[in-house]
Amino acid sequence: MSKTPLEKIKRYAEICRRRNGLEFSTVEGVTEAVVTGLAKHLDELKRPLCPCNFYKDKKEEIKRRRWLCPCNEMQMYKYCHCLLYVTKDNFPVTEHLPEDHEGRQIYGLVPDPHPELGRPMKDRADDDLKDWYNK
């Protein structure tokens, strides 16, 4: 029997969580809402597009890949603006973000509990900054 999109996303999110050394949010409703939104997009669009953004054209966003979970911010900076992947204290990691990033301004400096894990695109972070704020 084939797994449902929700079952697939739960498994996928767990794998991502372990690879990053982070936790799922324990704030009531956060993890469920984000995972359900990802599953909805997986079912409708065949890709886990971040449900925490508004998109004029979801199919165009999929082509850009920037907001497919784990999004570019997560892969470069280990920052999850959805708050799905957080520290044990339910804060997103901000240690690797540029100082002027809104995540740093909102949450302050939140250390990465496992800096040896995650961030497969960290080498692209500096190059991406120029494009990130200009779009």
Secondary structure, DSSP 8 states (H G I E B T S, - for coil): ----HHHHHHHHHHHHHHHHT-EE--STTHHHHHHHHHHHHHHHHSS-B-TTS--S-HHHHHHH-TTBSS-HHHHHH---TTSSEE-TTS----TTS-TTSHHHHHH-----S-TTS--TTGGGHHHHHHHHTT-
